[in-house]
Amino acid sequence: MPKLLFIRYKRVKNILEGGEVVSRRNLEALEQVLGKENVEVIYIHDEKTRKKSRVIGSYFLLRNYFYGLTPKRAASIVDKAMDYDYLWIDRSVFGIIARKARHAGYKGKIITFFHNIEPVFFDAKLPKWLVGRRVVLSCAKHNDAYCCKYADVVVTLNERDSHNLAKMYGRQSDFEAPVMFKDRYAKDIYPLGNIPAKPLCVFLGSFFPANVQGIEWFVREVYHNVDISLKIVGKGMDKLKIVGKDWLSPEIEIITDAPQLEPYFLQADIMVIPIFKGSGMKVKTCESLMFGKNILATDEAWEGYELDYDRAGGRCNEAWEFIQRIKDLVKAPAPRFNSYSREVFLNKYSDAQAPALFRKILG
C-alpha cells in the first residue's frame, strides 16, 4: 500500500478553529483510503517549541518560510518525504516545501491543499497598521505560487478559490473538496416546535477581524430593528466587551472559549452569519446545516455551498434583508428544526462523501 506524509499546521488539544477542522477531515479521509498505518503526520507547530519557533520563524519570513518553518526544518521534512509515495501539504503557506522537494528530486506525487487564497485571507486578517504586514503578505503570496508551480495536484475548497488561483498564479485547482463534517447530530427523532415570537439568534465565530466587523454591523444595523435575543459564541469573543463597548448592548450574551458548541446550536432558533470578507468556505455554515438550523447568511458565508438558500433560511446582504427575513420566519412561523438544511448536509457535506473524493485526488 502506498505511503503518505501529511504536513499539518499545528497540533490542537482543545478548541478546533475552522481550518483545523478541515485539516482533520482531510487527514481522516486519507487514513480511510490508505490505512492509518500508511499515513504519517508532521506538525509544523509543536506545542512545546511553538513560542521559540515563532521567534525564529519571524526572521525567516523574509525568505518565505512561514511561521514555524526554517530552512533546516524544511530540509529535514524533504529528506523524510523521500521514503513516501505522496507528500500532502495541507496548507499552502508551506508551499516552499513543495519547491524544495521538487528541487531535491522527489519522485512521488505532491498534493497541496488550499484552505484559502492566503494573501486574501491575511489581507483581511491583519490590521493595516501592523508592522511586518507586507512581509507576511509577500510570504503568503510566494508560497501560494510555489504550490501552483511545483505540486502535481492542487486542491481548493470551492470554485471561487480555483478561479482566483488562475487569476493570480495562472493555474486552476485540479479538484474541489468542500467543507465536510463528521456528523455530530445523528438523531432518530428531530426536535419539534416553531420559532417563537422572540427568536434566539446565535452568531458563532472566533475573535477574528471579519467576524468582529460582521457582528458589529449586525448589532448596529439589524439587532435594534427586530425583536430578538442574541448570543455571540466563539473563541476569544469576550474581547468584544472592550472593543465593542460603544455598540454592544448589555442584553447581548457573550460566551467565549466554550469547549462544546453543540448546546448553542441546539438553543438557536436562527443562526446569523453576517460575514462580508474572506476566502475559502465558512465552517460555521456547514455546522449550521448539520444541526438542521434556519440560517441567515451573506453571499460570503454561503460561498461554496450549493443549495436553495431560501429553504435553508435566507441569503441576506443588506440590513433590510436580514430584518425582513427574521420577521418572515417569526410570522409564518417556521419550524425551529430545518429538515432541508439537515438533508443538504447529509447529501453533500457529510464526511461520508469524503473517501470517494480523496481516492480521486490521490489518483
Secondary structure, DSSP 8 states (H G I E B T S, - for coil): ---EEEEEEE--SS---HHHHHHHHHHHHHHHHH-GGGEEEEEEE-TTTHHHHHHHHHHHGGGT--TT--HHHHHHHHHHHTT-SEEEESSGGGHHHHHHHHHTT--SEEEEEESS-HHHHHHHHS-TT-TTHHHHHHHHHHHHHHHHHH-SEEEESSHHHHHHHHHHHS---SEE----B--S---SS----B--SS-EEEEE--S-HHHHHHHHHHHHHTGGGS--EEEEEETTGGGHHHHTTTT--TTSEEEES-S--HHHHHH-SEEEE---S-SS--HHHHHHHHTT-EEEE-HHHHTT--S-HHHHEEE--SHHHHHHHHHHHHHTT-BSS-HHHHHHIIIIIBGGGHHHHHHHHH-
